[in-house]
Amino acid sequence: MSPHRDPLAHAQQRAHEWLTAVAAQLGTEDRHFAYRAVRAWLHLVRDRLTVDSAVHLGAQLPQFLRGVYYEGWAPAKVPVRYDADRFSALFAGEAQVGIAEVPAIAGAVSAAMNGLFSPGQLDHVFTVLPAGLRSELEGRPPVASAQPASHGTEHLRLNALEDTVLLLTDAVSALVRGLEELPTGEPGGGRAAKAAQEAHRILMSRDAVQT
């Protein structure tokens, strides 16, 4: 083995392959633009997920893109509640594009990512997102419709309920993983206690998000 071989060459190549796939889906050769779109997509999807779901998604990214994914992440503050309009504004700002372009660009990135992540991974992520946000990420702008004055309050209530369900799911998953671990020489009660602590940490993040 050559002592001069770049130990990061493979990681760089994998990141380039993913970026190339996104650029192709966007129909551009501007890799800087493709990178900005990927970065915006990764950050906004990440922040709308619970900690457990975000980590599961991040684990499938190439090493270099995983660093981009976790840049600026604040686990104690997720999931961040934003709807399709707020998503579009944030995406446009980070990707440096016009708001009207967001559905097409986000949809193209999603299509590329769907072919890069393991089968079904992105579908699983999208099912836990609000319908309007899911439409934006799939490249389908939500249809505008007249809503009663109470719709805004109801929308916020449903968002809060969705986030609570996600956090409870993460907490239960943490408990199940702890109890199903193979024996490691540690007493079963110790593993169960650690799992309970992790579940408690997840549930406490709910209070942090709501304050």
Disulfide bonds with the S-S distance in Angstrom:
none
